[in-house]
Amino acid sequence: MAASAGEMPPFSAVRVNTPLAFANRLMAAIHAALAGAFISHRALRLLSAASGGGVAVAVAMVLADLTLLFLWALSQAGLWRPVSRAAFPERLLAARRRSELEFPGLDVLVVTADPDKEPPLAVMNTVVSAMALDYPGGRLAVYLSDDAGSPLTLLAARRAYAFARAWVPFCRKYSVQCPWPERYFAGDDDQDADEAAEERQRIKKQYETFKEDIEEACRKGKNSWTNEQRQEHDAYVEIINAGSEDEDEDEDDETAMPLLVYVSREKRRAFPHHFKAGALNALLRVSGLVSNAPYVLVLDCDMSCNSRGSALEAMCFHLDGSPPAPENLAFVQFPQMFHNLSANDIYTNDLRYIFATRWIGLDGLRGPILSGTGFYARRDALYGATPPAATSSPTQDFWSMDAGELARRFGDSGDLVESVRNLHRQQPPPSSETQSRRRHLLPRDATLMASCAYEAGTGWGDESGFMYQSVIEDYFTGYRRIFRRGWTSAYCYPTPPARPPFLGSVPTNLNDVLVQNKRWMSGMLAIGLSTKYSPLACRELLAASVPQAMAVAYFGFAALYAFPALCYATLPQLCFLRGVPLFTAPWLAAAAFASSLLQHLVEVSVARRGLALRAWWNEQRFWMLNAVTGQLFGCVAAVQDMLGVAALDFDLTSKASDGRLYQEGVFDFTGCSALLLPATTLCVLNAVALVWGTWRMVAGGGRGALSPGEMFPQVFLLSYITALSYPLLEGMFLRQDHARVPARITALSVALAAVVLALFG
């Protein structure tokens, strides 16, 4: 499939950002020296002077600092070699016009689970935008997984296909840049506003009708599909063609309508459904029978295509002949970007530290980690194949397996096994007759592929497809299925003013953000602490690239930030009240702290392309808040899972909130429960300790009669934490609106803080 670099110009290029790499390494060396000196001094001084209860405090603080240093060291791998990539789709198109290559098939996999939390209209915008990608229609198929089996979603999919029959040709004819209908008609497109105005108005009226039909159906059928029916329903697969058989006959490969297939896999309470990973594996099997494209694009239901060009850009890397060798390239990851981010992103929903910093650095190693949505992957890599360059003998080649072994791994469907074998064969372009048959005839085993019992006794979820051992299927699959087998990945990050290739929606109230982070943290920590699956225990990954293993491990252990955050949110406060200094080398502590803040500020400013103090402050604040909420509860959930006390759950966040307060930069505490309680309690404890301890110190009533100079580092730390936690204090004691911190959480926080102060203050 790959073209030779000697026959045509490369379709992509990569450049190392040497100045940034040098700056990152210099700052890392300085901070390592300062942090190491500070921890060494603290350990020697405090351990030698402590006695009784002071020993426990000293040990806890040293362990907290070592944990911070450990996590910081792992995180530096993602900064070591930042690179930037460029794709040249015009060269790819030129090569195709010269008949030097053929575009491979592309299957788009879209997953949705709950029509109440994921509105059908938004889901259908994602589906229609994927159908309008700049790619030959005869090679493009879109598969929608509806885990709820909702009649509303099926009806919406049929309406979406009918609208797409007008929308897709319109996008092709006028080179529309934004294939996302809702956003396009809101005025977000780069084309001349006067061009095709009359036809645009006609298409807009069709879209308004389509939109009204779905909204009306949702109103009428709001409570018609019960939770019981969502958990207990048969498998259903439908190739949606809206009665278009006659119209499809004259379409060629370029102008054909993309395929749209609705899949509702069978759900039974007696069978584990494995959340998103299970849905994606069902789509892999169904699509393997229907179109069997060698490449797949995975999209969350709220991650719409914002640019028609991402498919061609991805193929620039997959079909290129320049290093890294395309036969070793498993997937091309695009960043997750969001349309409803506020200018003052108080919840740091933009995930800057991942998509604008760490992934750019990992791209200079063996590539970014699989990120859940917005990636173009080789189907054979997801199936569990080993890249050709990493295959040491024919017996280890995925494609050399006999029929019995393939049936054991993929199930007893002969058609599916044959589709797996066909992936490594050079397939001619499908004829128009074949394309027409695929559009209207459902393969006989298609419904079987979506049944509960099909996976029993097979390798699905372990040896093949997305892996089941974690609720974080993307992280686990990317590391175990792809990097461990020798595959690499590439990162295609759009440089402004280029259009973001995909735009999703972020949760806009604090509870949903914390619930989402808890799920991520618990799933990744369960992997990090596993003796079987931990990245730091994976010999293949360590042998391929130690920095890559460190970067993968960082996310596996990130939830451990909860421990040092808890230590720094309690011990300095209680020691301050008792007049016990914890920072006996204040200038060394200040230097280490300042170097950490400076490194973070540089990261944020480089990503934002300018000094970004407000974004830096928001990230500082949310790091502290998340550490004692999402990460803390993630640790608890991961430990419970390891002990077999409770299984990790897949908590779905709502995409239906209006987000008004978030857009105004005001914390929305609606729905917050016990998840917020540690943060509010520690916030009250810190504020009381600051006020009470300062008064006692100034009045000379502190134990030990220490001078203000000796206690200044703790005064500064408590003041800094108070400034960071001001939104919590405001939400508990100053605000009176409906989105304030719930009164029961405030009352319980005050009571718990009072108990801690009475016992230890």
C-alpha positions, 0 to 999 in steps of 0.5 A: 500500500505504501508508495516508494519514496524514490518514485514520488515526493514524500506526502509528509514531513517531520521537524524536531523543535531543537530550541524547545527541546534544549529549553525543556532539558535545561529546565528539567536539569535545573529543577531536578538539581533543586528538587533533589537538594531540597528533598535530601536536606528535608530528609536529613534535617527532619528525620534527625530532629523529629521524635514521636509524632514528628517522625510520622510528619517528617516521613509523610512529607519526604514520601510526598516529595519523593512521589512528586519527584517520581511523577515529575521525572516520568512526565519529562519524557513527554517533553524530551524531543518535541516535533512538528509534522506537516502533511501534503495532501495535494501531493497525495491527490497528484499521485492518485491522478497519475494512477500511482496509488489507490486510496484504501477503504476507510470505515468510520466508527461512531459510538453512542450510549445514552440518548438522554445524555448524548442528544440524537441531534448532536450525534447525527451531526457527527455522523453526517459530518463524517459522511461528508469527509473529502474522500471517495464515497465508494471507499467510505463507510460510517458505522453508528453503534447505539448501545441503548438500542433506542428507536429514537437513535435509529429514526434519527439515523434514517433522517440523517441519511436522507439529509446527507444525500443533499448535504454530501454532494453540496459539500463536494460541489462547493468545496465546503471546509466545515462538514458539520451542518450545525456549525456550518449554518452558524457561519463557520466556514472559510468559503466566499459567502456569496458563492452558491447562496441560493443552494445554501439556503435550500440545503439550510431549509432541509437541515432545519426540517431534519432538525425539527423532525429529530427534536419533535421525535425526541419530545414525543419519545422522551420516556418511551424507551426504559432503562430496562429496555436499554439493558435488555434488547436484541441485536439489530443491524441495518444498512440505511439507504433511505430507499435510494437503490435506483439513485445509487446505480449510476454513481462512481467511486468518487461521487457515490454516497458513503455507506451508513450502517446502524448497529445496536449490539445485543445487551443482556444483564447476564453478559458483560458488555465492556462499555465503549471497548465492547461497542467498538469491537462489535463495530469492527466485526460488523464492518469487517463483514460489510466493507472491511476497510483496512483503515478505521476512524474512531469518533466519539458521538460528540466529536464532529468533523470540523474539517473535510481534510483530515482523512487525506492528511491521515493518509499522507502518513499512512501511505508515505514512504518516508520514515517512520516506515508506514508498515510500522505506523499503526495510527495517526492521532489528531488532537481533541479540540472543543467548540464550547470551551470558554475564554476563561477555561476554569476547568482546564477542559482543553487538556493542554498538557496532553494535546498541545504539549505531551503528545507533541513530545511523544511524537518525537519518540514512538508516537502519542498514546491512543486517545479515544477519538479522532484517530485513523488506525490500521485495522490489522493493528487493532486486530493484533497483528505484528508490524512486518519490520518487527516480525522475526520469523514467519511463525510469528506473523499474524497472517500465517495463522491457520484457519483454526487459530484465526477462528479461535481468535476471531470467532466461528464466522467463516466470513469474518475469518476470511475478511481478516485474511483479506486484509493483507492481500492486495484488493482491487477497487470494488466494482460498481456492482459490488458497491451497490450490493454492499449498500443494500444486502446485509451479510448473513452473519452481521447480526451474529457479530453484534450478539452477546454470545459471539465473543465467548471463548474467542480472543476478542478484548484480549488478543484482538480488538480493543482491550477489555481489562480496563475502562480506559480502553484507549490508553490500555489498547494503545500501549498493550496492543500497539506499542508493545508489539512494535507499532508506532504512531504519528501526531497531526496537530493543526497549526493556526490558522488551520481548522481544527480537524475535529471539535467535541463538547466538554462537560460544563459543570464541575461535577461532570468534569470530576466524574470524568477525571475520576474514571480516567484516573481509576482506570489508568492507575489500575493498569499502572499498579498491575503486576501484569500490565504496568508499563514499567514492567513491560519488557517489550516497551522498555526495550523499544524505548525507555522514554516512551515507557516512562511517558506511558507510565506517567499517565498510569501513575498520575492519580498518585498526585492525590497523596502529596496533595493530601499531605500538603493540604493537611500537614503544613496547616496543622504544624503551622497551628502548633508552631512547628516549621516544616521548611527549614531551608526556605530559600531552597524550598522557594527555589524548587517551588519557583522552578516548578512554577516556571517550567509549568508557565513555559509549557502553557505559554509555548502551547498558547503561543504567548504569555498565558498567566490566566491559563497557567493559574487555572491549571494550577488551581484545577490541578490542586482541586482534581488531586483531592477529588477525581484523583483521590477517588480514582485511587480508592476505586482502583484499590477497590478493584484490585482487592475485588471489593468493587469493579470499576464503572464507566461513568458517562458524562452529560453533553446536554448542559447549557454551560452558561456559568462555565462560559461566564467563568463561574464555577457550577457546583450543580450536582456535586456530592461526596466527590467534592467533599475532600476539597471543601473540607481541606479548603476550610481547614486551610483557611482556618489554619491560616487565619488562626495560626497567623493570629497566634503567631503575631500575638506570640501565642504559638507553641514554641514562640517561633518568629514570623520569619521561621514560619513565613514559608508555611504562611506563603504556602497556606496563602497560596492554597487559599488563593487557589481555593477561593472559588470553593470558599466563595461557593460555600459561604458567599454565593446564594445562587442555585449553582453554589456548593450544596448546603449539606456539603458545606455543613459537612465540610465545616464539621469535618474540619472542626473535628480535625482541628480539635484532634490535631490543631 
